Amino acid sequence: MRWNRTPENYISHDAPLPHATAAATQLPWQPRRPHSQTPCVARRLILGRFLLRARDVCCSPATMPSETLWEIAKAEVEKRGINGSEGDGAEIGEKSVFFIGSKNGGKTTIILRCLDRDEPPKPTLALEYTYGRRAKGHNTPKDIAHFWELGGGTSLLDLISVPITSDTLRTFSLVLVLDLSKPNDLWPTMENLLQATKSHVDKVIMKLGKTNPKAVSEMRQKIWNNMQKDHPDRELIDPFPVPLVIIGSKYDIFQDFESEKRKVICKTLRFVAHYYGASLMFTSKSEALLLKIRGVINQLAFGIDKSKSICVDQNKPLFITAGLDSFSQIGSPPIPENDIGKLHAHSPMELWKKVYEKLFPPKSINTLKNIKDPARDPQYAESEVDEMRIQKDQELEQYKRSSSKSWKQIELDS
């Protein structure tokens, strides 16, 4: 049977598909060919009409997009940023917490406890990073906390600039961990780390202020919000540019110190913390103390409600939230009044430093900076590797001596 290509033999786009009328009698619009071939022809015709219409619509000047896909995505991100800044003031979902402090002071232990990781802490090599996530509620995106840890005490100050950038500064917090069992190293460690960090943060703030002065203003206002407007010390303090928490570790050893030494350390740390608008707390391997520290770190990392509890008794672990202490409660430096006049200090901070170092003279500064090469650091010792290193060093020295002798012999012969 021949195929009749007259117009009436083509399928109308308004008509139902042939397989829907398989039981029907021969209709005028059906082609004069075997019924088994009709569905394939109908689908081809319908698909052809659809493609032609799609081409006409897509190629129409009125419907052609004037922006590239990248420009559209960029505009969408900027739109979300504007809506976020004009919204209900919700916190950004990512925050950074930077741990610095005494070498072998327990920074890694605190981080692992905060992240509920049951694993033995390992020595920190240079700068290490990890992260944690926490869900706000059911079917909501998880907040992310970036945890940075600086190893080596004060020997790797140059690495402080790595985690502190203009992108992370607005949601950045600092945790200073000090080893209470080594009071002679406490002040130099604290001073060097805080000065280096503050110097870099100030540079980043200055850079950010040129492009986003509103963000810098919001940061400063947020720092001052920790201090009540009617606080008597509001005009006497100098808050750290980012939220700061000072943690005194190894309290289990510290509590066995003489009463007078504990008094000086406690009062000094309280003064420094209050002057910088920071929180201060002591911890040890005690589960109860670690849980308190975990709550404070979670507040920095995920915006959990801040604790309002306070303990200023030097016979107990200190726990003082930022803004709850005062210079009147701390008192004057623990030194006879007759001796205060002999200490030539240009600021209260310098006075407290002189008083502290009189009782706990710092060790040689070289002992804090002499380990520049991690390969010579005792905490990374490996007997086989170190023995081979010594052997190779001896061979190198022997080669140098033999080479110098051979060159001298050549000069004599000439």
C-alpha positions in Angstrom: 0.0 0.0 0.0 1.5 3.3 -1.0 1.8 6.2 1.5 -0.5 9.1 0.5 1.3 12.4 1.3 -1.7 14.6 1.0 -2.2 17.2 3.8 -5.2 15.4 5.3 -3.0 12.4 5.9 -0.8 14.2 8.5 -1.5 14.1 12.2 -3.1 17.3 13.6 -1.3 18.7 16.7 -4.7 19.1 18.3 -5.7 15.5 17.8 -5.0 12.7 20.3 -2.2 10.2 19.7 -3.2 7.2 17.5 -2.6 4.7 20.2 -5.4 6.3 22.2 -7.9 5.4 19.5 -6.7 2.0 18.6 -10.1 0.5 18.9 -11.7 3.3 16.8 -12.8 2.8 13.2 -10.9 4.4 10.4 -11.0 8.2 10.8 -10.5 10.8 8.0 -7.2 12.1 9.5 -5.6 8.6 9.7 -3.0 7.8 7.1 -3.6 5.0 4.6 -0.9 2.7 5.9 -0.7 -0.1 8.4 -1.9 1.0 11.8 1.2 -0.4 13.6 3.4 2.3 12.0 1.2 5.3 12.9 2.5 6.0 16.5 6.1 6.4 15.4 5.1 8.9 12.7 2.9 10.9 15.0 5.7 11.2 17.6 8.2 12.4 15.0 5.8 15.0 13.7 5.0 16.4 17.2 8.7 16.5 18.1 9.5 18.4 14.9 6.8 21.0 15.6 8.1 21.4 19.2 11.7 21.9 18.1 10.7 24.5 15.6 8.7 26.5 18.1 11.5 26.3 20.7 14.0 27.6 18.1 11.7 30.5 17.3 11.2 31.4 20.9 14.9 31.1 22.0 16.2 33.0 19.0 13.7 35.9 19.4 15.6 39.1 20.3 13.0 39.9 23.0 13.9 36.7 24.9 17.7 36.6 24.4 19.4 37.2 27.8 21.6 40.3 27.9 23.8 38.9 30.7 26.1 36.0 31.0 25.6 33.2 33.4 28.5 34.4 35.6 26.9 38.0 35.7 23.6 36.5 36.8 25.2 34.5 39.5 27.2 37.4 40.7 24.1 39.6 40.9 22.3 36.9 42.9 25.1 36.7 45.5 25.2 40.5 45.8 21.4 40.5 46.3 21.6 37.9 49.0 24.3 39.9 50.8 22.2 43.1 50.7 19.1 41.2 52.0 21.2 39.6 54.7 22.6 43.0 55.9 19.1 44.5 56.0 17.4 41.4 57.6 16.9 40.5 61.2 20.6 40.7 62.1 21.2 36.9 61.9 24.7 35.8 62.6 26.8 34.6 59.7 27.0 30.8 59.6 30.8 30.6 59.6 33.1 31.7 62.4 36.8 31.3 63.2 38.5 30.6 66.5 42.3 30.9 66.8 44.1 29.1 69.6 47.5 30.5 70.7 49.5 30.2 73.9 52.1 28.3 75.8 54.0 25.5 74.3 52.5 22.2 75.5 49.9 24.2 77.3 46.9 22.0 76.4 45.4 23.8 73.4 44.9 20.6 71.4 43.2 18.9 74.3 40.7 21.8 74.6 39.9 21.7 70.9 39.3 17.9 70.9 37.1 18.2 73.9 35.0 20.9 72.2 34.6 18.8 69.1 33.7 15.6 71.1 36.7 13.8 69.6 37.9 10.9 71.8 41.5 10.7 70.6 44.9 11.4 72.2 46.3 14.8 71.5 49.4 15.0 69.3 52.1 17.7 69.3 51.1 20.6 67.1 53.5 21.3 64.2 53.5 24.9 63.2 49.9 25.9 62.3 47.1 23.3 62.3 43.5 23.5 61.2 40.3 21.6 61.9 36.6 22.4 61.9 33.3 21.6 63.6 29.6 21.8 62.6 26.5 22.3 64.6 22.9 22.4 63.5 20.7 25.3 64.7 17.5 23.2 64.5 15.6 20.7 62.4 16.0 21.0 58.6 18.3 24.0 58.9 21.9 24.4 57.5 24.7 23.6 60.0 26.9 26.4 61.2 30.6 25.9 60.6 33.4 26.7 63.0 37.0 26.9 61.8 39.6 26.1 64.5 43.2 27.2 64.0 46.0 26.3 66.4 49.4 27.9 66.5 52.2 25.6 67.9 55.6 26.4 69.2 54.6 29.0 71.8 56.2 32.3 70.6 58.7 30.8 68.1 56.3 31.0 65.1 54.8 34.4 65.4 55.0 35.0 61.6 52.2 32.4 61.1 49.7 34.5 63.0 48.8 36.3 59.7 47.6 33.1 58.0 44.1 32.7 59.6 43.5 36.4 60.3 42.3 38.1 57.1 39.8 40.7 56.0 37.4 38.0 55.1 37.5 36.2 58.5 38.0 39.2 60.8 34.3 40.0 61.3 33.6 36.6 62.8 37.0 36.0 64.4 37.8 35.1 68.0 41.1 34.6 69.9 41.8 32.1 72.7 45.0 32.5 74.6 46.0 29.4 76.6 48.6 30.0 79.3 50.4 27.3 81.3 49.8 28.1 85.0 52.5 25.5 86.0 55.2 27.7 84.5 54.7 31.2 86.0 58.1 32.4 84.9 57.2 32.0 81.2 53.7 33.2 81.6 54.1 37.0 81.1 56.6 36.9 78.2 54.4 34.3 76.4 51.3 36.4 77.0 52.9 39.7 76.0 54.6 38.5 72.8 51.6 36.7 71.5 49.1 39.4 72.3 51.3 42.1 70.8 52.0 40.2 67.6 48.3 39.3 67.2 47.0 42.9 67.9 49.6 44.4 65.5 48.4 42.2 62.7 44.7 42.6 63.5 45.1 46.4 63.5 46.7 46.2 60.0 43.8 44.1 58.7 41.2 46.5 60.3 42.9 49.5 58.6 42.8 47.7 55.3 39.2 46.7 55.8 38.2 50.2 56.8 39.2 51.5 53.4 36.7 49.2 51.6 34.0 48.6 54.3 34.1 51.2 57.1 30.6 50.1 58.2 31.9 46.6 59.0 34.8 48.1 61.1 32.3 50.3 63.0 30.1 47.3 63.7 33.1 45.2 65.0 34.1 47.9 67.4 30.6 48.4 68.7 30.2 44.6 69.2 33.4 44.6 71.3 32.2 47.4 73.5 28.8 45.8 74.0 30.4 43.3 76.4 30.9 46.2 78.8 27.9 47.8 80.4 27.4 51.5 79.6 27.4 52.4 83.3 30.4 50.3 84.2 32.8 52.4 86.3 35.9 51.2 84.3 34.5 51.9 80.8 36.9 54.8 80.3 39.9 52.9 81.8 40.1 49.8 79.6 41.3 49.2 76.1 39.4 46.3 74.6 41.2 43.9 72.3 40.1 44.4 68.7 38.6 40.9 68.5 36.8 38.8 71.1 39.4 37.4 73.5 39.3 34.5 76.0 42.3 33.8 78.3 42.5 30.3 79.7 44.9 29.2 82.4 45.6 25.5 82.0 47.0 22.9 84.3 45.2 24.2 87.4 45.7 20.9 89.1 49.4 21.8 89.4 48.8 25.4 90.0 46.6 24.8 93.1 49.5 23.3 94.9 51.5 26.6 94.7 52.1 28.8 97.7 49.2 31.1 98.6 51.1 34.3 97.9 52.2 33.1 94.4 48.7 32.1 93.5 47.5 35.5 94.6 49.9 37.3 92.4 49.2 35.2 89.4 45.4 35.4 89.8 45.3 39.2 90.3 47.7 39.8 87.4 45.7 37.7 85.0 42.4 39.3 86.2 43.9 42.8 85.5 45.1 41.9 82.0 41.8 40.2 81.1 39.7 43.1 82.4 41.9 45.7 80.7 41.5 43.9 77.3 37.8 43.3 77.8 38.4 39.5 77.8 37.0 36.5 79.6 39.3 34.6 82.1 39.0 31.1 83.3 41.1 28.2 84.7 41.0 24.6 83.6 42.6 21.2 84.1 41.9 17.6 83.2 38.8 17.8 85.4 35.7 16.9 83.4 33.7 19.6 85.2 36.2 22.4 84.2 36.5 21.1 80.7 32.7 21.3 80.3 32.8 24.9 81.3 35.5 25.7 78.8 33.6 23.8 76.1 30.6 26.1 76.8 32.7 29.2 76.4 34.3 28.0 73.1 30.9 27.0 71.7 29.7 30.5 72.4 32.6 31.9 70.3 32.2 29.3 67.6 28.5 28.9 67.3 26.9 31.8 69.1 25.6 29.8 72.1 24.3 31.9 75.0 27.1 33.3 77.1 27.4 32.1 80.7 26.8 34.7 83.4 28.5 32.7 86.2 31.5 34.2 88.0 34.2 33.0 90.5 36.9 35.3 91.7 38.1 33.3 94.7 41.9 32.6 94.2 41.4 29.3 96.1 39.1 28.1 93.3 39.4 27.9 89.6 38.7 31.4 88.3 35.8 31.9 85.9 35.0 35.5 84.9 33.0 36.4 81.8 34.1 39.6 80.0 32.7 42.7 81.5 31.8 41.2 84.9 35.0 42.1 86.7 36.2 45.6 87.9 39.5 47.2 88.9 38.1 48.0 92.4 37.5 44.2 93.0 40.9 43.3 91.6 42.7 45.8 93.8 46.2 47.3 93.5 49.3 45.3 92.5 50.3 42.9 95.3 53.4 44.8 96.5 54.1 47.1 99.5 53.0 50.7 98.8 56.5 52.0 99.6 57.9 49.9 96.8 55.4 51.0 94.2 57.0 54.4 93.9 60.3 52.8 93.2 59.0 51.1 90.1 59.1 53.5 87.3 56.2 52.6 85.1 54.5 54.7 82.4 51.2 52.8 82.4 49.2 50.5 84.7 50.0 47.6 82.4 53.7 48.3 82.8 53.3 48.6 86.6 51.7 45.2 86.8 54.4 43.7 84.6 57.2 45.0 86.9 55.4 43.7 90.0 54.8 40.3 88.4 58.4 39.9 87.1 59.8 40.8 90.5 58.3 37.7 91.9 58.6 35.6 88.7 61.6 36.8 86.8 61.4 35.7 83.1 63.8 33.2 81.8 66.2 34.2 79.1 64.4 35.4 76.0 66.7 33.2 73.9 65.1 30.1 75.4 61.8 31.1 73.9 63.1 31.8 70.4 66.1 29.5 70.0 64.1 26.7 68.4 63.5 28.1 64.9 64.1 24.7 63.2 61.4 22.1 64.1 63.9 19.4 63.2 65.8 20.3 66.3 62.8 20.5 68.6 62.8 17.8 71.3 59.1 17.1 71.0 59.6 15.8 67.4 62.5 13.6 68.3 62.9 10.3 66.5 66.0 8.2 67.6 66.7 6.5 64.2 66.4 9.7 62.2 68.3 11.8 64.7 71.2 9.3 64.8 71.4 9.3 61.1 71.3 13.1 61.0 74.2 13.2 63.5 76.2 10.8 61.4 75.6 12.8 58.2 76.5 16.0 60.0 79.8 14.5 61.1 80.6 13.2 57.6 79.8 16.7 56.2 82.2 18.4 58.7 84.9 15.8 57.9 84.4 16.5 54.1 84.7 20.2 54.7 88.0 19.8 56.6 89.5 17.5 54.0 88.4 19.8 51.2 90.0 22.8 52.9 93.3 20.9 53.4 93.3 19.9 49.7 92.9 23.5 48.6 95.7 24.7 50.9 98.0 22.0 49.5 97.2 23.2 46.0 98.0 26.8 46.9 101.4 25.7 48.5 102.3 23.6 45.4 101.6 26.6 43.1 
